[in-house]
């Protein structure tokens, strides 16, 4: 029997409100933020890259770390463990996180070039805003927590 749109929405919202999963996701996000910022600072300070180009590279490093930890801890009970399923989730995770990257990169660009905010502070603000986009989309699209 199919669910009504209201029931489907209710199931998804309930899945997103898991305190344990949210806390785990946030903890993993802190690890990712640390990786992101370390790579960002390293690239900006030790290469000729500017903050925006360095952010894109730092982002992918952080995504790989975040995905690996979320796969084994936060969402360990969701999805099959075959190589093909893992590869699809990794690709979906990267796609989903493009939305978070767009948000954080837009905030970084606006704050650095529009308001003269220090690039690292601007990056932290952008990551904080992008976090909620990532949590929602990763939970519902990448690991489909509402289905199990």
Buried (B, 14 or more C-beta within 10 A) or exposed (E): EEEEEEEEEEBBEEBBEBEEBBEBBEEBBEEBBEBBBEBBBBBBEEEEBEBBEBBEBBBBBBBBBBBEBBBEEBBEEBBEEEEEEBEBBBEBBBEBBBBBBEBBBEBBBBBBEEEEBEBBEBBBBBBBEBBEBBBBBBBBBBBBBBEE
